[in-house]
Amino acid sequence: MASPSDDNNNNETSYIKMSTTAVDSRGTDASLVGSHCQYAPCNQLDFLPFKCQSCNKTFCLEHRTEDSHACPQAGAWARRKREQELARLGAGAGRRMQDPVTGSRSRPCAADDCKTTIGTALHPGVHCADCNRAYCLKHRLREDHDCANKPPIGARATSAAEAAAAAAEGARSALERFKLWGLAKKQKAKDSLASASLGGSGSAKKPQSKAAQMVAVNALKKTAKGDAKLPPEKRVYLYVEAEAASTKSKIPKGEFFYSRDWKVGKLLDAAAKSLQIPNLNNQSDAEQDRLRVFHVEGGRLLEFNETVGDVLQSGNTVVLLRGVGPPPDLIEV
């Protein structure tokens, strides 16, 4: 049997039909005697009366609504109903998404330079099983967050000595590979100069003649970009590239000029910005995150504090590498 309180909660109108089995205050069955309408001008006896949920008085069928009996507390039932609806918790109330790796409710995307906060309803996190990190939808794929160059979180811990030895060995292998790659690059440059110097006349000029080098540098000066305020006599014109295997770049290569008075570290910052490469040198001390400058013609990595004019000349090629370690310990100059 439904109680009057249940009717109050479930009814969608400001009035409810009174129970026919209810007993009045005198102990008499209401279905036999009914109730008088409490609207003063009416006062008729009604065997199936209605109760107003705003003023809690009894009325006949004709005066059951608030307007029809000029309810002194009109709207009270509607206000109570509205407050109950606002207080009711939603289906997901009190629940927040958690990151699958750390269990935290929200955190930044693990991709470099991404400021998206994941672990929210708007930006759910996607867990990468290979590097054990969470990313936003834009960087969810392995190639989009450079997964190959990120050690998995939670991997077996090693001693500091073992970790250092492994990093050094990896850097040596990488540098050996880049030295061979640099030699091939250098030979390709020689072949290009030879073709340019021979031309269509079949003349037998040397591939590395001064004239051929001057032609190549003059062509480079016409296309290189840099600070227009830099005096021409201070400029060093270079071919700049990003090695795809170690450094993710939006622009793979370009031709730029820099001041011969700059340090290599400043050249690196400018080149990384021009090629749109994430530069973490000022944010991380880990060698796997740091960028280095490889001089193709010299076959070595340059120190950050070396002066550009002392180690480079116009027409040279430099390559930006990541995670190859400091130059003095790992490569022979």
N, C-alpha and C positions, 0 to 999 in steps of 0.2 A: 504494500500500500504506500503510495507517495505521500510524504508529509507536506504540510503547507510551506515549509522552508524550501523543499525541492521545487515546488511550483514557483516560488519566488525567483529561484535561480534559473529555471528553464523556460519560463513563459516569456514571450516576445512582445507582450503588450503591458500597458501600465495597470491593467486590471486582471484579476484571475477569478475563475468560477469557483465558488466555495464548495467544499466536499459535501455530497448529499448524505454522508454518514456522520457528519460532524454533529456534535451535541452542543446545544447552546448552554449559557451560563446557568439555566434553571434545570439542566439535566434532561431536557426534552429533545427528541429527535427533530433536527432542523428540517428534514424532508417532509414532516407531517405538519409543522406549523409555519415554516418559512421565516423570513425576516422583513422588517419594514425598511424601506428605502430611507437612508439618512439624509437625503436631500430634502430640506425643509418644505419647499413648495409641493413636493410629491408625497412622501411618507406612505406610499402604497405597499401592501404586503406582497412579497415576491417569494415563491417557493423555491426558486433557483437563483438566489442573489449572487452578486459579484462583489469582490473586495478590491478596493483601490490600493495599489502598492505604494502610493505616495503618501496618502493621509490615513491609510489603514481603516477606512470606514466602509460600511456595506451599502450597496446601491442596487437598484433594479436594472433590468436590461437597458432601459432607455437612458439612464443616467450613469452608466458604468464608466464612461470615459471622463478624463480630467476636465475637459472643456464643458461637457454636459452638466456636471455638478459643481462647476466653478471651484475646483479643488484649491484649498488654501495653500497647499504645498506642491503645486504643479511643477513638474520637472524633476522632483526629488528622485523618483525611480529611475529616470533616464541618466541622471548624474551618477547614481550608484552603479548602474550597469556599465557606464563608460569607465569609471575608476577601476572596476573589476577587470575589464578588458585590458587596460593599460598595465595593470599589475601582473597579468598573466605572463609567464615566461615563454619565450619563443622556443622553437624546436632545437635550435643550436645554442641557446643561452647558456653561458658558463663554460662553453667548450671552445678551445682554441687549438688550431693546428700546430703540431709539433714537428720539428726537424727530425728526419729519420736517423741521422747520425748522432747529433749531440743531444737531442731531446728538447732543445730550447724552443720556445714558442715562435720567435722570429729572429732573423739574423740577416746580415748582408749576403748577397750572392758571392760565391767563392771565386768567381771569375775576376781577373785583373781589371781594375778601373771600372768595374760595374757597381753602381750605387743603389741598385734595386734591393729593397727589403723583401725577403721571401719568408714563407711560413705564414702568410696571411690569406684571407679568402680571395683577394684580388690577385695576388702573386704567389701561387703555391710553389713550393720547392720541388725540384726533381733531383733524385739521388743518383749519382754516378757510381756504379759498382766497381769501376776500375780504380779511380783515385779516392773513392770513399768520401766525396764532398757533395754538397748540395748547391744547385744552381737554379737561376731563373729560367723561364721557358726559352728565352733568347739564346742562352748559353748551355742548353741541356745536352747538345751533341758533343762528342769527344773532340772533334776538330774545332769546335767553337770555343772551348775553354782550355785548349792546349793541354789535353789530358796526358799526352805522352811524356811531357816534361815535368809532371808533378808527381812526387812520390806519394804513394797511398797513405792516408791517415790510418794509424793503428797498426802499421806494419811492425814486424818483430824488431824490438829495440836492439841496437848494437852499441858497443862501447865507443867512446869518443875516438880512440885510436883507429878502430876498424872503420868508423864512418869517414874519418879524415883520409885514411888510405884508399878507401873505395872512391871517394871524391877525386883524389889526386890521380888515381889510375884512369878514371873516366875522363878527366880533363886532359891527361896525356894522350889518350886515344883520340879524343876529339881534336886536339891540336895537331896531331900527326895527320889526321884526315884533312884538316884545313890547310896544312902546309902543302900536301900533295895537290889539293884543290887549287891553292894559290899558284903553284907552279904551272898547272894547266891553264889557269886564267892568264898568267903572265905570257905563256907561249901563244895563247890565242891573240893577245894584244900585239905580240910581235908579228904574227901572221897578218893581222889586219893592217898594221903599218906597212908591211911588205907589199900587200896588194895595192894600198893607196899610193905608195911611192913608184911602183912599176907602171900603174895606169894602163892605158891602152897602147902605148908606144913601144912596149917591149924593152925599155931601157933597163940596164942592169944596176940600179941603185941598191945600196945596202939597206936591209930591212930596218935597222936602227940608226939610220943616218939622222943628223941634226935637222936637216930640212924636213924629213918626214915627221919627226917629233914636233917640229914647230907648226906644221900644217895641222896635226891632230890637236895641239893645244889651242891654236887659233879657232878651230871649229868648236872646241869645248867652251871657249870664252863667249861665243855667240849664244850658246844655249844654257849656260850655267846660271843658276839663280842664287841670290843672296841679298845682303844688306846693301842697297844702292848708295848709302852714305859712306861706305868703306872705300877709301882711296884705292885706285887701280894698282898702285905700286905696293900696296899692303896685301893684295889678294893672292890666295893660292887656290887654283881651280882643280877640283877633284871629281872623280867618279865615285859615287857612294851607293853601296848595295846592302841589302839585308839578307843574310844566309837563311834560306827557308827552313832548313832542318832544325835550327836552334832558335830562330827568332821569327815570331809571327808579325808580319807587317802588312798594312793596308796598301802601301805603295812599295813595290819590291826594290826599286832602284831609282836613282836620279843623278843629276849633274848640278853641283853647287860650288860656290866659292866661299872661303872663310879667311879671316885675318891670320897672317903669318905670325902675329904676336900672341895669338890665343894659345891656351894650353889644350892638350888633347881631350881633357875632360870636358871643356866647354864645347869643343867641336863635336864630341859625342852627344851632348845634350841637344845641340842645334840639329844634328843629323837625325837623331831619334824623333824629334818634333816634326821635321820635314817629311820623314817617311811614315809618320804616325805609328811609331813603335812604343809600346808601354815601357817607360823608363823607371825602374825601381831602384836605381843606384843610391838614391838619397833616402830610401825607405827600408831597405833590407841589406843586411850584412852577409847574407848567404850567397855564395858564389853561383849557385844554380839560378839565382834571380838577377844577377848583375850583368850588365852589358859591357863588352870590351871592343876595342878597335883593332882590327887586323889589317896590317899594311901588306898588300899583295906583292908589290915590287920588292919590299924588304924581307918578306917571308916571316914576319914576326908580329906579335902583339905589342902595341904601343902602351907605354905607361901614361897614366892620367896626367902626371905633372910635366911631361915632355912638351916642349914648345913646337907648335905646328911647323914653323919655318925651318926648324932644325932637323926634322925627320921626314918631312913631306915636300914634294915639289909639284908644280902644276902638271897635270896629266896623269898623276898617280891614281890608283884605285884603293879605297879602303872599304872594309866589310864589317858590319856590326854583327857580333856574335854574342850569344848568351850562355852562361854556365860553363866556360872553358877555363876558369881559374886565373890566378895572377900570373903575369908573364915571366918574371925572373926565375921562378922555380920550375916552370913546366915547359920551357921552350928554349932552344939555343938560338941566340941572336946571330 
